């Protein structure tokens, strides 16, 4: 799918799989030019080959220099209008076994990765007549979550950043929001299911039920449901919506 001239340019971190891939595909389907960033070249190239993105570049969001360079290359190709800060990682452990290194890893990817991405993209966005910054956080950023204290703390930090930056940019055309999915049917959650099976001896169906019970609808959220929420926030009619943390979680929050 060729890029549409003069279409808004959306950049999606962690765009090669899961929620990021669904968001990239939804934006491309709407005629936007989409650049995906991530750590694994293979999945990024697959997104481009499938017509779910137009350009791809490799960068780790926790590496400030690398993400800044990748975003600069994308902005040089076409100024950035939309930033989807989606890249993230999750590790679980009881708090007593969550050492400083685990907290640092979770903060580096889930929080500082968002900071690095926004700081790199914002100068280009400020030159545009329209802008959207959307961080993919989590319901763990809206409430406590046992055994993921480091991850939850990082996602809380993301939401605090979103609310603060929205106020700083309120007099500009740029809105800043967070989307907070509950457990979503992605590779990341599949890893959590494997973890539950390994630690408890439960079957895959039982492990899935353990996660689905957090959603009052009794199921996992789909990546497309998260993507549709992002797509709405990217629309011109959502220009009065800023500084929000929107749960996509079947009533969990």
KAWO-V877563 format. One record per residue. RES is the residue in one small letter. PSI is psi as a letter, one per 30 degrees, with the letter a starting at -180 (* if undefined). Layout:
res->RES psi->PSI
res->RES psi->PSI
//
This chain:
res->x psi->j
res->x psi->l
res->x psi->k
res->x psi->k
res->x psi->k
res->x psi->g
res->x psi->l
res->x psi->k
res->x psi->j
res->x psi->k
res->x psi->k
res->x psi->j
res->x psi->k
res->x psi->h
res->x psi->g
res->x psi->f
res->x psi->l
res->x psi->b
res->x psi->e
res->x psi->e
res->x psi->e
res->x psi->e
res->x psi->e
res->x psi->e
res->x psi->e
res->x psi->e
res->x psi->e
res->x psi->e
res->x psi->f
res->x psi->g
res->x psi->g
res->x psi->l
res->x psi->k
res->x psi->k
res->x psi->k
res->x psi->k
res->x psi->l
res->x psi->a
res->x psi->f
res->x psi->j
res->x psi->e
res->x psi->e
res->x psi->e
res->x psi->e
res->x psi->e
res->x psi->e
res->x psi->e
res->x psi->e
res->x psi->e
res->x psi->f
res->x psi->g
res->x psi->f
res->x psi->l
res->x psi->e
res->x psi->l
res->x psi->k
res->x psi->l
res->x psi->k
res->x psi->k
res->x psi->k
res->x psi->f
res->x psi->f
res->x psi->j
res->x psi->e
res->x psi->e
res->x psi->e
res->x psi->e
res->x psi->e
res->x psi->e
res->x psi->e
res->x psi->e
res->x psi->e
res->x psi->e
res->x psi->e
res->x psi->e
res->x psi->e
res->x psi->e
res->x psi->k
res->x psi->k
res->x psi->k
res->x psi->e
res->x psi->k
res->x psi->k
res->x psi->j
res->x psi->i
res->x psi->f
res->x psi->k
res->x psi->l
res->x psi->l
res->x psi->k
res->x psi->k
res->x psi->k
res->x psi->k
res->x psi->l
res->x psi->e
res->x psi->f
res->x psi->g
res->x psi->j
res->x psi->l
res->x psi->e
res->x psi->e
res->x psi->e
res->x psi->e
res->x psi->e
res->x psi->e
res->x psi->e
res->x psi->e
res->x psi->e
res->x psi->e
res->x psi->f
res->x psi->e
res->x psi->f
res->x psi->e
res->x psi->e
res->x psi->e
res->x psi->e
res->x psi->e
res->x psi->e
res->x psi->e
res->x psi->e
res->x psi->f
res->x psi->e
res->x psi->e
res->x psi->e
res->x psi->e
res->x psi->f
res->x psi->f
res->x psi->l
res->x psi->f
res->x psi->k
res->x psi->k
res->x psi->k
res->x psi->k
res->x psi->k
res->x psi->k
res->x psi->j
res->x psi->b
res->x psi->l
res->x psi->f
res->x psi->f
res->x psi->f
res->x psi->f
res->x psi->l
res->x psi->l
res->x psi->k
res->x psi->k
res->x psi->g
res->x psi->h
res->x psi->e
res->x psi->e
res->x psi->e
res->x psi->e
res->x psi->e
res->x psi->e
res->x psi->e
res->x psi->e
res->x psi->e
res->x psi->e
res->x psi->e
res->x psi->e
res->x psi->e
res->x psi->e
res->x psi->e
res->x psi->e
res->x psi->e
res->x psi->e
res->x psi->e
res->x psi->e
res->x psi->g
res->x psi->f
res->x psi->g
res->x psi->l
res->x psi->g
res->x psi->k
res->x psi->l
res->x psi->j
res->x psi->l
res->x psi->k
res->x psi->k
res->x psi->i
res->x psi->l
res->x psi->a
res->x psi->k
res->x psi->k
res->x psi->i
res->x psi->l
res->x psi->e
res->x psi->e
res->x psi->e
res->x psi->e
res->x psi->e
res->x psi->e
res->x psi->e
res->x psi->e
res->x psi->e
res->x psi->e
res->x psi->e
res->x psi->e
res->x psi->f
res->x psi->f
res->x psi->g
res->x psi->l
res->x psi->l
res->x psi->e
res->x psi->e
res->x psi->e
res->x psi->e
res->x psi->e
res->x psi->e
res->x psi->e
res->x psi->e
res->x psi->f
res->x psi->f
res->x psi->f
res->x psi->j
res->x psi->f
res->x psi->f
res->x psi->h
res->x psi->l
res->x psi->k
res->x psi->l
res->x psi->k
res->x psi->e
res->x psi->e
res->x psi->e
res->x psi->e
res->x psi->e
res->x psi->e
res->x psi->e
res->x psi->e
res->x psi->e
res->x psi->e
res->x psi->f
res->x psi->f
res->x psi->l
res->x psi->e
res->x psi->f
res->x psi->g
res->x psi->f
res->x psi->g
res->x psi->j
res->x psi->l
res->x psi->g
res->x psi->l
res->x psi->j
res->x psi->j
res->x psi->k
res->x psi->i
res->x psi->g
res->x psi->g
res->x psi->g
res->x psi->e
res->x psi->*
//
